[in-house]
Amino acid sequence: MEIESPVLEKIKSRGYWRILISPISHKVRFKQTTDCFQFIEKNFVDIDGLTFPFYTGLSVAKDESLIKEYFSEYALCSADYGSIKEYWRLYRSGQFIHFTGILDDWWQDDVFQRSYLTSIKPFERISYNQSIMLTVTQVFDFMNRMCSYDIYNEGLSINMQIHKLHNRSLWFPDNRMFLQLKPSKENIFTEEKTFSKEDLIIRHRDLSIDVLLRIYELFNWHPSADQLKTYQEKMVKTGRFDQT
């Protein structure tokens, strides 16, 4: 799937996530591309104002930082706003493709975080919470919401990738534990699986924990599943990203 976009080109210039969520069978699930935006509007995941996927309620939005457009087979939204670098498409077939930059590579573009995080340079770190746990949790919460609709009765497959991880350290913003861990030897993380509708409705959080454990393994961090569940529950309920 070749996609060209100035925002996407910018995203790929540094570390980024590529997330492809596909229905099991290929057929038209949305009559019009306007229906695609309505679906996102009803089902995007919001944790403390951070949404997946990024969505604007504006009926028309097109400027240097935000683009929202309709095409014959898909709707798209892209954002270049502070540390948020994001591009997604939802096709009439129900397939969803999403690219987002690793937040830690773009903090210097964020006016609210710039003074606090000026020491963080692109490609050096990735935070265990706001970059990794938040993204994975939101992806599985989004699939959970997708499966509440009959159009996804057959379940969903996912291909999740994180690019440009080599020599990147896992960062714990609330302490200095990342100094004790090894940088990633891998450059790309890939998770590719198919899930039933029932699993995504009942076990979506457990499934997200499984993926988190695999990602953290790259950095020689081996928390227990119960430990991650505690962090995750706190993050979802309070919007806080620290461990304390």
Residue pairs with C-beta under 8 A, 6 or more apart in sequence:
1 20
1 97
3 87
3 89
3 97
5 78
5 87
7 67
7 78
7 79
7 80
7 85
7 86
7 87
8 78
8 87
8 99
10 80
10 85
10 101
11 85
11 86
11 87
11 99
11 100
11 101
12 99
12 163
14 101
14 102
14 105
14 106
14 122
14 123
14 164
15 101
15 102
15 104
15 105
15 122
15 123
15 126
15 162
15 163
15 164
15 165
15 168
16 85
16 99
16 100
16 101
16 102
16 162
16 163
16 164
17 98
17 99
17 100
17 101
17 102
17 135
17 160
17 161
17 162
17 163
18 97
18 98
18 99
18 159
18 160
18 161
18 163
19 96
19 97
19 98
19 99
19 100
19 139
19 158
19 159
19 160
19 161
20 95
20 96
20 97
20 98
20 158
20 159
20 160
21 95
21 96
21 97
21 98
21 139
21 142
21 143
21 146
21 156
21 157
21 158
22 94
22 95
22 96
22 156
22 157
22 158
22 159
23 29
23 93
23 94
23 95
23 151
23 152
23 154
23 156
23 157
24 154
24 155
24 156
24 157
24 194
25 154
26 93
27 93
28 92
28 93
29 92
29 93
29 94
29 151
29 152
30 36
30 39
30 90
30 92
30 94
30 151
31 92
32 92
33 70
33 71
33 72
33 73
33 74
33 75
33 92
34 70
34 75
35 92
36 74
36 75
36 90
36 91
36 92
37 68
37 70
37 75
37 90
39 90
39 149
40 53
40 55
40 75
40 77
40 90
41 55
41 57
43 142
43 145
43 146
44 51
44 52
44 53
44 55
44 142
45 51
45 52
45 138
45 141
45 142
45 145
47 134
47 137
47 138
47 235
47 236
47 239
48 238
48 239
48 240
49 239
50 130
50 134
50 138
51 138
52 135
52 138
52 139
52 141
52 142
53 77
53 86
53 88
53 96
53 98
53 142
54 77
54 79
54 84
54 86
54 88
54 100
55 77
56 66
56 68
56 77
56 79
58 68
60 68
61 67
61 68
62 68
62 69
64 80
65 79
65 80
65 81
66 77
66 78
66 79
66 80
66 81
67 76
67 77
67 78
67 79
68 75
68 76
68 77
69 75
69 76
69 77
73 91
73 92
73 93
74 89
74 90
74 91
74 92
75 89
75 90
76 87
76 88
76 89
76 90
77 86
77 87
77 88
78 86
78 87
78 88
79 85
79 86
79 87
82 106
82 109
82 110
82 111
82 112
82 113
83 101
83 103
83 106
83 107
83 109
83 110
83 113
84 100
84 101
84 103
84 106
85 100
85 101
85 106
86 98
86 99
86 100
86 101
87 98
87 99
87 100
88 96
88 97
88 98
88 99
89 96
89 97
90 96
91 97
94 151
94 152
96 146
100 135
102 126
102 131
102 162
102 164
103 127
103 130
103 131
104 120
104 122
104 124
104 125
104 126
104 127
104 131
104 171
105 122
105 123
106 122
107 113
107 114
107 117
107 120
108 114
108 117
108 118
108 120
110 117
120 171
123 164
123 167
123 168
124 168
124 169
125 168
125 169
125 170
125 171
125 178
126 132
126 165
126 168
126 169
126 170
126 171
127 170
127 171
127 172
127 173
127 241
128 170
128 171
128 172
128 216
128 221
129 172
129 173
129 231
129 235
129 241
129 242
130 173
130 241
132 212
132 215
132 216
133 212
133 228
133 231
133 232
133 235
133 241
134 235
134 241
136 160
136 208
136 211
136 212
136 215
137 205
137 208
137 232
137 235
137 236
139 158
139 160
139 208
140 200
140 204
140 205
140 207
140 208
140 211
141 204
141 205
141 208
143 156
143 158
143 195
143 200
143 204
144 200
144 201
144 204
146 152
146 156
146 200
147 155
147 156
147 197
147 200
147 201
148 201
152 197
153 197
154 197
155 194
155 195
155 196
155 197
155 199
155 200
156 194
156 195
156 197
156 200
157 192
157 193
157 194
157 195
158 191
158 192
158 193
158 194
158 195
159 190
159 191
159 192
160 189
160 190
160 191
160 192
160 211
161 188
161 189
161 190
161 191
162 188
162 189
162 215
163 187
163 188
164 187
164 188
165 184
165 186
165 187
165 188
165 189
165 218
166 183
166 184
166 185
166 186
166 187
167 183
167 184
168 183
168 184
169 178
169 181
169 183
169 184
169 219
170 178
170 181
170 184
170 216
170 219
170 221
171 178
172 178
172 243
173 241
173 242
174 241
174 242
174 243
174 244
175 243
181 219
181 220
181 221
182 219
182 220
183 219
184 218
184 219
185 218
186 218
189 214
189 215
189 218
191 211
191 214
195 207
199 207
200 207
205 229
205 232
208 232
209 225
209 228
209 229
209 232
210 225
212 228
212 232
213 223
213 225
213 228
216 222
216 223
231 243
234 240
235 241
